[in-house]
Amino acid sequence: MTAQEYDVVILGAGFAGLTAARELTWSGRRVLVLEARDRIGGRTWLDSRLGLDIELGGTWVHWIQPFVWTELHRYGIGLVPSPQPAVAWHQHDGRPTAVEPDALLALLDEPNRELGRAAREVFPDPFSPLSSAQGTLLDDELLLDRLAALGLDEDRLALLLSFWTLNFNGRLDEAAYTQALRWLAAANGDWRMLFEACASYKIAGGTRALAEAILSDTDAELRLGADVASIADGPGEVLIRLVDGSSVTAASVIVTAPLHALARIRFEPPLPAAAERAVESGQVGRGTKIWFSVEGERPHFVAFGANDAPLNFLQSEYHVGGRTVVIGFGPDARAIDGNDRSAVQQAVDQVVRGLTVVDVAGHDWTADPLSGETWPMHRAGYLKRGLPALRAPHGRVLLAGSDVADGWGGFIDGAIESGLSAARSILRPPTSDASPAAAAVSTDQDV
């Protein structure tokens, strides 16, 4: 038997892959990272657009997220706050209406408090969601049903729907109640802290600064433009074939591709049936993130539109060259062309009055075959039937990434956590297949 070329091959140079590579090389493993893109960072991407560097993908971090905070502290990287809004907008009688920011928060406060009261009860340990019996019992419930049961008036319900549509970056008709509870539990049940973690502090130097810091701390080999076609787990080694016809061998493989991108890779043998169904069920996060600039240096603002609008949330971030640069989110990437200025203008007019869009920029992550989604947010039933199947080892192949994180799934923090867990699984493999995850993957239930 020929010796493997590498101890571990990692697919993907996002935060999960880079973190796993660092941990493994620190322990003396020979590691190769294969990245299909021409850059590192995965679904984070700092790029020069609209006259400045902007984050086209994942952006915000917070000190209540333990894994990313540890990495920022490790490398001496600080935070940059997003601006405090001077005005807020929401829909009243179907029209954009300006209010004080505190008034907007007050409208959201009681219903979100009511929603979040159960979060720590259901998930007392937010970083062990699969151990929650209540989470299993509640996992088929829809968030929409819980929101409707709050008995809110039309305007307040519309605002709450838009708030959670923003968090899921997708339609709520399949969104899991447990996914909302998991995020709230990770924020200690405090919805305001959750909101702050989602949109208040950026990484100094951008996400690229942290990704490059982690990369510089490993001697793993990195190949960019290395698109993987198949992974064959055979006797004694794993054979990884690339689209360009080349191949490499390894003792273990970590795959960090997002759930919607896994279908691009042929697994031999195929993933177990439960894992295949989990991949097919996918995530809710199929929305859009669009940057645009408007005329004038406008007072900073946040705005919620209708939950089914092309853009349902706007937040101004920068003043540059006499213009205001704004970020917008919407639940369905198919509903708006982020490169069409007139389409963006029409969408903005539904949310805020008096803005003139000058230029637009963005990246369609759902149309990107290497992502197929924005950030992962689970459908109902995924926690109890999908996640255990994906988290379990598949022979010498492990799945990692924010999509399968335990804690802050959907965030940079979740990606780092998952990368650490994958590396630990290789460095200290379990002594028995009797773990809860292994047991769960042996079941043959529909997702």
C-alpha positions, -999 to 999 in steps of 0.1 A, spaced: 0 0 0 14 34 -10 16 60 18 -9 88 15 4 120 2 -13 139 31 -26 131 65 -56 153 59 -71 171 29 -95 199 36 -120 211 11 -126 248 15 -105 277 27 -133 295 46 -130 299 84 -139 263 91 -112 249 67 -85 274 78 -91 267 115 -90 230 110 -58 233 90 -41 253 117 -51 229 145 -39 199 125 -6 213 114 1 225 149 -2 188 159 23 178 131 -1 166 105 6 170 68 -24 191 55 -35 202 21 -63 228 17 -81 227 -16 -101 258 -24 -122 261 -56 -123 298 -55 -93 321 -63 -93 335 -28 -97 324 8 -126 333 31 -155 312 17 -188 330 23 -169 360 37 -155 383 10 -140 417 15 -138 434 -19 -134 469 -32 -168 482 -44 -186 516 -43 -153 534 -35 -144 514 -4 -138 479 9 -171 462 18 -181 428 30 -200 410 3 -206 380 26 -204 374 64 -196 405 83 -205 410 119 -190 394 150 -195 399 188 -178 391 221 -207 368 231 -195 345 203 -167 326 220 -148 311 191 -144 341 169 -137 363 199 -109 340 210 -94 342 175 -96 380 174 -79 382 207 -53 356 197 -42 378 167 -47 412 183 -75 422 159 -100 447 171 -136 457 162 -151 486 143 -187 495 153 -214 500 128 -229 536 131 -257 542 156 -289 550 137 -304 585 140 -337 573 125 -356 541 120 -383 531 95 -410 505 96 -443 498 78 -474 515 92 -507 510 73 -486 496 45 -464 527 41 -428 535 52 -429 555 84 -400 571 103 -397 567 141 -371 571 167 -348 540 169 -358 534 205 -395 534 194 -387 507 168 -370 486 194 -399 490 218 -423 477 191 -402 446 188 -394 441 225 -424 424 242 -432 399 214 -395 389 211 -393 386 249 -423 363 248 -408 343 220 -374 340 238 -387 330 272 -384 294 263 -350 296 247 -328 287 277 -353 262 289 -353 243 256 -316 248 250 -300 251 285 -266 244 268 -268 262 235 -236 245 223 -251 210 227 -284 214 208 -286 176 200 -288 169 237 -320 188 242 -351 165 245 -374 195 243 -356 206 211 -363 173 196 -400 175 205 -404 210 192 -383 207 160 -413 201 136 -429 233 147 -428 264 124 -417 297 137 -446 313 118 -471 294 139 -455 307 171 -454 343 158 -491 341 148 -500 328 183 -487 360 199 -519 378 191 -503 410 178 -519 438 159 -513 438 121 -485 464 121 -466 448 150 -469 413 136 -457 426 102 -426 441 119 -419 409 138 -422 388 107 -397 411 89 -373 409 119 -372 371 117 -372 371 79 -340 391 82 -325 367 106 -333 337 84 -325 356 52 -353 336 37 -390 328 36 -405 318 70 -430 293 57 -405 264 64 -384 281 91 -379 260 123 -390 274 156 -360 257 172 -336 276 149 -349 309 164 -347 295 199 -311 283 193 -300 318 183 -318 333 212 -303 307 236 -268 315 223 -275 352 232 -286 341 267 -323 345 257 -318 383 251 -332 392 217 -316 427 219 -282 411 224 -289 388 195 -298 418 173 -266 435 184 -245 404 176 -260 403 141 -254 438 129 -232 460 152 -195 452 152 -172 444 122 -137 431 122 -110 457 120 -94 453 86 -123 432 75 -129 394 75 -99 391 53 -77 402 82 -87 374 104 -87 348 76 -52 358 66 -40 357 103 -52 321 107 -37 311 73 -3 326 83 -4 305 115 -3 272 96 22 256 73 -6 237 55 -3 237 17 -30 258 0 -41 254 -36 -65 279 -50 -87 272 -80 -87 235 -70 -123 223 -76 -130 188 -63 -151 164 -84 -152 133 -62 -141 118 -29 -135 80 -28 -131 64 6 -113 32 -2 -92 7 16 -65 25 36 -69 59 20 -92 85 6 -88 94 -31 -97 130 -40 -102 137 -77 -102 173 -90 -121 187 -119 -88 193 -138 -81 156 -137 -55 156 -110 -58 136 -78 -44 134 -43 -46 109 -15 -51 113 23 -58 94 54 -88 117 62 -108 144 45 -127 173 59 -154 188 36 -165 223 45 -187 230 15 -221 246 23 -250 222 24 -264 234 -10 -229 229 -26 -224 193 -15 -242 179 -45 -214 191 -67 -191 164 -51 -195 127 -58 -190 107 -27 -179 71 -30 -195 54 -12 -224 77 -12 -233 95 20 -258 76 41 -294 79 32 -302 101 62 -274 125 53 -284 126 16 -319 136 26 -305 162 50 -285 177 21 -316 177 -2 -338 194 24 -313 222 25 -316 255 44 -339 284 45 -312 310 38 -318 316 1 -321 354 2 -300 383 -9 -275 408 4 -270 440 -17 -249 470 -11 -258 503 -27 -249 540 -25 -274 569 -24 -271 606 -30 -260 627 0 -246 619 34 -278 610 50 -283 606 87 -276 569 95 -307 548 96 -322 513 99 -354 502 81 -377 473 81 -400 467 51 -426 440 45 -413 406 52 -421 395 16 -406 426 -1 -376 422 -24 -356 441 3 -370 438 38 -341 454 58 -318 483 52 -289 497 73 -267 526 63 -230 519 71 -207 545 56 -204 581 43 -181 582 13 -175 610 -12 -208 628 -5 -228 596 -6 -243 572 19 -235 535 15 -263 512 26 -266 474 30 -299 457 22 -312 422 28 -341 404 12 -357 369 16 -355 357 -20 -326 362 -43 -348 355 -73 -370 385 -65 -344 412 -72 -313 416 -95 -287 432 -72 -268 445 -102 -299 464 -116 -299 499 -102 -335 506 -111 -347 474 -95 -328 482 -63 -343 517 -64 -378 503 -67 -372 480 -38 -357 508 -16 -387 530 -23 -409 504 -6 -388 506 26 -375 542 30 -387 575 14 -365 600 -4 -334 580 -13 -318 581 -47 -298 551 -55 -266 559 -74 -247 526 -77 -251 490 -66 -228 461 -57 -232 426 -44 -228 389 -50 -256 364 -55 -246 337 -31 -275 315 -40 -266 314 -76 -229 308 -68 -224 270 -72 -198 270 -45 -223 282 -19 -259 279 -31 -271 298 0 -263 328 21 -260 318 58 -275 285 70 -309 286 88 -327 253 94 -360 241 82 -384 225 106 -373 189 114 -337 195 105 -323 196 140 -335 161 150 -332 143 116 -307 163 95 -280 176 117 -271 144 135 -268 126 102 -244 153 88 -224 156 120 -215 119 122 -183 107 106 -187 91 71 -158 67 71 -127 88 68 -148 118 56 -160 145 80 -184 174 72 -177 207 88 -187 244 84 -212 268 98 -241 247 83 -234 219 108 -221 240 138 -235 234 173 -236 270 186 -237 301 164 -245 283 132 -249 308 104 -220 330 118 -183 331 114 -182 318 150 -200 286 140 -176 280 112 -146 283 135 -162 261 161 -169 234 135 -134 236 122 -120 230 157 -144 201 162 -135 184 129 -98 187 137 -103 173 172 -122 144 157 -92 135 136 -66 141 164 -87 122 190 -111 99 172 -139 84 193 -133 50 208 -168 38 201 -195 42 175 -221 44 202 -222 82 203 -256 100 200 -246 113 166 -235 79 153 -267 64 166 -288 90 149 -272 86 115 -280 49 116 -318 57 115 -336 59 82 -361 87 88 -371 113 63 -358 149 67 
